[in-house]
Amino acid sequence: SSERHPPCSDRGEWQVKAVKVWLSDGRSETFGQPAGRYKEYAFKSGECFTSLSPWDNGEYRRLGAIKFKTNQEYPMDVGSGFCLGVEGGAGAGITRIGFMFLNAVQTTVLTNVNYPTLHLLEPKVAVEEIKSMTYTNDTSANQQQTVETSKKVTKTSSWSMSNSFTATFSVEVKAGIPGIVDLSTGFSVSVGTESKYPMDVGSGFCLGVAGRAGADIVRIGFVFLNPVQTTVLTNVNYPTLHLLEPKVAVEEIKSMTYTNDTSANQQQTVETSKKVTKTSSWSMSNSFTATFSVEVKAGIPGIVDLSTGFSVSVGTESSYSHEHTDERTETLTFPLDVPPKKKVDVDITIGRAAFDLPYTGTLKITCKNGSVLQYETNGQYQGITYTDIKVNTKESDL
């Protein structure tokens, strides 16, 4: 997943000499041997590929360019930065001055390329001998031989433009490349077709880069996660939960006193309510949760108020979002008997506790084509929970 530092490339003449990739887990790798100027692109949190096409360098053997689009936009304040000219007013001094810039450039493409004198060209072909051999057959039967040979060739192509322009903008050329065809009547000139290699970017979530490089990029591929159907965190455990000493802040909800100065029992009804907000979150990579909706199947740590003190337990497993909020109003209604010539003090409280502890689990990603990616993961659980409402009564003489 490229999150902060995406691929950075050094471009040689008509080809990419090197590619450096930073992943969100801190790993980085350089492929090829850097040379010359480079271009770097940094992905924002939640930014993903929407399309990607590696292009060859015209000889079908090396990487020439990487063209991609993402789900983000990047407006610029000063256009493209390419100055078209200056205007203003001046006398003995400069009274006003303005610089005219070309608007922000999205793409620069040389297209509809034609070679008007191509039909007049008489190709000059230097014929090089690769291999020469003679086979003889002094028998009365046919003989079959296998001829094998190889030759390393380097093809180059360039379309001249203004140096200042090509130094500022990355120019894409959509063109066929002139080539030579060896016919029975001699050599002929023809124009080939454009060569780009669109890729299926799947979900748009890039898992890494694969390929081969020496002094140049020989081949390159981007590994994408297939379109995702569901993403579930399951088998969640809290390995340090048994070591936790719960810190519970007891909050008073209500306090009152009931008196009975008669000779008969009196019955009162005590009512109270408290609005509580319980939260739970299981930490994950920001780029991952910004791209996919993650379901968590887990029990939530909670607090139990026992006669001996507070204890920690995990509730039954249920399904939650990776950031879950449960807002509710806790109510309590109970009868209270007040004996004759007595008073009863009533104190109603609730306990609040915060959790911050590690978790482990299994992340299961099911793709729309039925394939499953499953791996062990870990992170930090944070939550706020409440105990049940507790009533304390104290009876005394008037």
Number of C-alpha atoms within 10 A of each C-alpha: 23 25 22 15 18 20 21 18 25 19 21 17 13 16 18 26 27 25 25 19 19 20 19 16 10 10 8 13 12 15 22 20 17 20 16 10 10 15 11 13 12 14 18 14 16 18 20 23 18 16 16 18 18 20 21 21 21 21 15 14 15 20 24 22 20 16 13 13 12 13 11 13 8 6 8 11 9 12 14 15 15 18 12 9 10 10 10 10 10 10 6 5 7 9 9 9 11 10 12 15 15 14 14 15 12 8 10 12 12 12 11 9 12 10 10 7 7 13 10 8 9 10 14 8 9 6 6 6 6 8 10 5 5 4 7 6 9 7 7 6 7 7 10 8 6 4 7 6 6 7 6 4 7 8 9 10 12 11 7 7 9 7 8 9 11 12 10 11 15 13 14 14 15 15 16 18 18 14 11 14 13 10 8 6 6 8 14 14 16 13 15 12 10 12 17 18 11 13 14 14 20 17 19 23 24 19 13 15 18 11 11 12 19 11 12 22 21 20 14 17 13 17 17 19 18 22 15 20 16 15 20 20 25 18 15 20 16 18 11 10 17 10 8 11 10 17 14 18 12 13 12 13 15 15 13 11 12 16 18 19 15 11 10 11 13 15 13 11 9 13 11 13 13 15 9 16 13 16 17 21 19 21 16 16 14 12 20 16 15 14 15 16 15 21 18 24 19 19 18 20 20 19 22 15 16 8 6 6 8 15 16 16 13 14 12 10 14 10 14 19 16 20 15 14 15 10 10 11 9 13 12 14 10 10 10 15 13 19 20 16 15 17 18 20 14 17 16 18 17 21 20 17 17 20 19 11 16 17 19 19 19 16 21 18 22 18 18 13 10 10 12 16 12 14 11 12 13 17 14 15 20 18 20 18 20 19 17 15 19 14 15 10 13 10 15 11 12 11
